[in-house]
Amino acid sequence: MDQVSARQISASSLRFTEHPLQRCGAWAVAVLAGCERVEHVTEEQFEVVSRRIVDDAADAAVARQGSGAYDWWKVLFALYPNSKPTHARREKDRTVLSQEMARLFAPDEINGPVRACTFCGQPTDVLWAKSTLPMFDSIRALNTLPPGTPGWPVCRGCRVALWALPYGAWLTAGSATVLMCDNPQVERQFVVRNVRRAGRIRQLGFDGLPAMAGPEAVTLQALREHASDAPAATSLWMFKNDNQEPWLRVSGTRTGVARFVHRMRADPDSAKGWRDLCRALAHRDRQGRAAVDGATAAARLLFDREGERSDRLPMELWARSGDAEKVARHTLVRWRALCRLYVEVMYEMDPDRIKPVAELLASWIAQESPRGRFNEYRRAAGSGYELHKLLMTAGARLYLDGRTQRIEPELLGDLLASGSQGWRERTLLFFEVIEALHNKKVVIGATSSEVADEDSEEIRFDTSNGDEAEEYA
């Protein structure tokens, strides 16, 4: 493209890209401008947002310690550690700082060679490096320029978007989390919540935030509200970009999680089971303050680290139900419903296929010394090898008593498999054994009267009332 046509480009030129950080920032610009979509942002609105970013950065750079504006400076320092407003030797005059910041977002003058923007491909002659880019060094995403390279070309629209990033990201004082989703409305809702939260950080600081849910819980809330749309997968990019130890962690939900969340809310037992799990995972410190938010801790169980399929939800349910004598009967019923729904939705598995094995074990346990035999089964339940030995023992004993129970070889192979699949199948088996024992009138778990039931509580993914959500540990 020649220089004449390049000069004719719009002063804002804000575009949507597939880069997680630029995309989050573009959404933030739209939300700050009061627009439903990025392409609806007008030239005037873009200028207002750009000015707001400059003013907030300048205020943060000269703020006194302990103020909300100073906590916003901590956010900027974690993302742009060598920039004008965060550098240790930064200018202390707010007016001068504002002018320096404004120059970062000035329209391209196209005085030099024209290059394609690294993010959106639009022509620009401005080069940016790590001092102004919120990026990171990692095995997956290097932010190290080759020797002799002055920077990456970044157009004006993307420059503003990349500094709008902290408004749309889920923030701590040292890291940021952005969301990528197949459904853009889920992305927008995530950013809307974070823009409100960023406003509170600038005004009150992190200590002034109310109890809030973390990014995983906020993501599940958005997925649930848009579950009527096409099922969508999500990715969370959590990163830190300081001068000491920059890092990147990527986690996400599979497409089936959106369907699972939607159906869970529609099933009373599953919904209450999720509530019970949130309560079990919650933790308070000695002062009674929320140290771990149960809704966020439960939501994380549905997120997989990149390249993994861990199925942590059924594993957590099994771990918390292992000592069935200490878990209320109604909780076991609900967690069974939750586990059955999970395998049904995520793996299109018929939960009832495992009932023949559950019936065999329940019959053996009920035969004599039920508590002792149940404890023997519980110890073997987590190991394919130990479970195989126990099944052989139980099957042989029942056979000698004239009772047989046929188990399909394929089902047996799934139960004894190693890795996530085996854990998933054995967890479901555990809850089916508990249910079969209940049907046989064999009491193993605690009764409902022994553990307080709190059915009157409302089940929520997000502990907030629309604005509020809990500080991410």
SULHU-V129499 format. One record per run of one state. SS is the DSSP state (a for helix, b for strand, c for the rest). FROM is the first residue (numbers start at 0). TO is the last residue. Records with the same first field share a line. If there is no record, write none. Layout:
SS->FROM-TO + FROM-TO
This chain:
c->0-1 + 7-18 + 32-36 + 40-41 + 61-66 + 79-92 + 104-113 + 116-121 + 124-125 + 128-150 + 153-154 + 168-168 + 171-174 + 181-182 + 204-204 + 208-213 + 225-232 + 240-245 + 253-253 + 266-266 + 281-281 + 284-288 + 292-292 + 300-302 + 305-310 + 321-322 + 326-326 + 347-349 + 367-368 + 380-382 + 400-407 + 415-417 + 439-444 + 446-472
a->2-6 + 19-31 + 37-39 + 42-60 + 67-78 + 93-103 + 155-167 + 183-203 + 205-207 + 214-224 + 254-265 + 267-280 + 293-299 + 311-320 + 323-325 + 328-346 + 350-366 + 369-379 + 383-399 + 408-414 + 418-438
b->114-115 + 122-123 + 126-127 + 151-152 + 169-170 + 175-180 + 233-239 + 246-252 + 282-283 + 289-291 + 303-304 + 327-327 + 445-445
